[in-house]
Structures are given as C-alpha cells and as structure tokens.
Amino acid sequence: MKVLWLCNIMLPAYARAHNLAFSPREGWLTGCLERIVNNSDAKDKIELGICFPAEGEIAFSSEVIDNVKYYGFTEDLEHPEKYDESIEKRFRIILDDFKPDLVHIFGTEFPHTLAIIRTFGKTERILLGIQGLCSCIADEYMANIPESVQKKVTFRDWLKGDSIVLQQEKYRIRGEREKEAIRLCGNIAGRTKFDKDETGKINPCAKYFELNETMRPMFYDGKWDETKVIPHSVFLSQGDYPLKGFHFVLQAMPEILKKYPDAQLFVAGNNIIGKGGSKYPYFLRASAYSKYIRALIAKNKLKKNVTMIGMLSESEMKDRFLKSSVFVCPSIVENSPNSVGEAMLLGVPVVAARCGGIPSILQDNKDGLLFEKANPQKLAEAIIQIWDEPVISEVFGENARKHARITHDPDRNFNRLMEIYEQIYVTSGCAK
C-alpha cells in the first residue's frame, strides 16, 4: 500500500542527507520511519512518501532516500492563520506523482492539513492524527490572566501585530479551519478521551482509532533518583504564552516558600523576561504577557527563586528532568503533552493540571498528582505534598515509569499504526 505522510517539520532523515539543521522535538515520526525502512515485513507492505514544509528549491523538489520519496512544499509557518490556496496546487502535483492509497496527516494546526484534504478528496482514505486542538486552545487562551493584561499592547505587540487578543483570534481562525478538516476526514487517530470527545462533537461519523505516541529514544534510558536532584526544585518545560500557565506557578510560589524557603523554579524555552541572547533590548521585544510575568516575579519577590534556562537540546532536557525534584505541567488545556510523557518515562514526580487529555495519560494519586486547573492554591498544595512525602513521591515516579513504558512502547505503537493502515486500506476498497 502506498502511504503519504504530511508532516509539520522536515524529518531528520532528510535533513541529515543534505547536512541541514533539523528540529530535535520529534521522535515519534523518526521511530516509525526507521521501522518502515529497516523492517522487512513493513517494507513489503508499505511504500512511503513524506511531504514537509521547506524553503527555497527544496519546497518544489522531490527525492528518494532509502526507498522513501520526499516532497517539499512552501508554507508561511510564521502566520499559520493565513490560508494560501497556492499550496493546493503543489499538493495536486505531489498527489498525482505519488498516487497514494492513504494520506496520513500529523496534526491539525497548520493550513496544509485542510489544503491536502481538499485536494485529495477521498475522505475514507485520510487518517488525521490529533496533536493539539486549536479550537479548544482558542477558547481557553487567556488562561485567567487579568483583563488589563489581556488588553495591553506593547511596542513589540503592535509592531508584530501579535497582541494577546490577536493571538487568541488567530487560534480561532485556525480552529475554524481545523473543524472543517475534521469534518472532511473519514478517520481520526487520537490518544485521549479529550481528543476523542472533541473530534466526535465535530464529526461523529468519523472512525476513531486509538494510537499512542512514541517519545524520543533518549528518554527510555535513565531513572530519576531523589538523592541526585536539586532539593525543592520545580521544573517547567516552557512558559512563553498564557496557555502554558507560567503565571499560575508564580502565584503558587509564595505559599510554597512559606513551607520550603529554598524552593527554586527553573523554566525552559524562550526567555521572555530577560536578555535571552537577543540583540534587542527588553523594552523593544517585551510582550504584554512577559511584562505580566515580570510584574508577578517582582510582586512576589521571586527574583532569586526563578531561573530561565532557555532552549534545551534533547540531552539537556533529560538532564534537567533528572535534576528536578518535581516536574509541573500547569497548562490551562493540553491533549497529551510530550513533556509529561518524557517525565513519566524517567520516573520524575509529576504535578499536572487536571485538564484536557492529561487524566488519560497520568492517573491521579498513582502516577502523580493532578490539581484543579487554574488554581494556584491547589498547585502549591500538590507540590508541597510531593516534598512532604518523598517515599510516596518515589512510588508515584515508579508507577508513572511503568505506565509510560506501556503507553509509549515503540513496538506496540508501530504495530498499532500498521493495523490501522491495514484496516483503512481494506475498508476503503484500496485492497480490491
């Protein structure tokens, strides 16, 4: 069967063949690709094509590497709220050349998803994999930040046309296209009750397949050890926009510091409150949200308790997990964040908001602790409980590790994907 993947990024296999930089943030696609390329049974069953956003000549090229055909296409990833119909012309060329039996789309967040669905047209032969859901993000985007902050527009926000209100509106636009894409799909691949329920509301006629993700290989090795961590250290994997809930952690910190005065918060990702290696002064690049974060740090006297550690490589992320005494996911909405999965694989104690799909991947009071979303008091209580009860926390970590090794088992997930392809292939009439 001929399967065409539509990806959000250039895969490492293509990038390495051309000595190009690539994103370290994915592992699921590479794991599946390697199995298809190296597994004799899979090679006999699957002829794979991959299309991905690119720049320059690559965006109009096609090339075979290790029996996989790669196609580039051009897209303005900086402005995913804009729909460029010319992308449909490129997909028509790709589809006419590869002639796929099935199209597997990874994610609903970008215009290319709707574009290839419209171009391919065979709904029963499309498998749409759910990552996040833009429509749900739009509804929750403000994450309880004060109305004055929501309406604030800094110089940077004005210059980039990217205020918090506009950010939310862009997600609403993306969400409407996402809904159209879901309505036009015959098959949905998801992994949580949340994404099943939400996509079911939009398209109750689509066939829903459960398909878990595989994490980056590095996170399957190593184990958290309470004796080797920075005492009373909280790790947050990112916090550069309201949805991720950085402000909830800052609001929780005063309560945490009453019990544990040495508590430290380490935040990865874009440094929105300091220099962060930028050549531009802070006042020129400060967003309304970053100013709000700085104000919370000042108000709660947290300057010495908050460290922005910047963008991390895969190995640096793993090292930070293992150094932390607790990992926190305070988001207002998530489906199944990879950061939670990676922390669980390593056995790191996890505190996460009870929102979206998180309860489907982390069992409360067994794998870690869930707290009422957008509630800093409950967040503080959960972190304090982790530190008050180190023996129980270690049990949580070990339970999470065992659970995650089932959820994110690479062989199990790959075999499930092959089963899904086979079922769609047969039921859609391709096998005749």
Secondary structure, 3 states (H helix, E strand, C coil): CEEEEECCCCCHHHHHHCCCCCCCCCCHHHHHHHHHHHCHHHHHHCEEEEEEECCHHHHHCEEEECCEEEEEECCCCCCCCCCCCHHHHHHHHHHHHHCCCEEEEECCCCHHHHHHHHHHCCHHHEEEECCCCHHHHHHHCCCCCCHHHHHCCCHHHHHHCCCHHHHHHHHHHHHHHHHHHHHCCCEEEECCHHHHHHHHHHCCCCEEEECCCCCCHHHHCCCCCHHHCCCCEEEECCCCCHHHCHHHHHHHHHHHHHHCCCCEEEEECCCCCCCCCCCCCHHHHCCHHHHHHHHHHHHCCCHHHEEEEECCCHHHHHHHHHHCCEEEECCCCCCCCHHHHHHHHHCCCEEEEECCCHHHHCCECCCEEEEECCCHHHHHHHHHHHHHCHHHHHHHHHHHHHHHHHHCCHHHHHHHHHHHHHHHHHHCCCCC
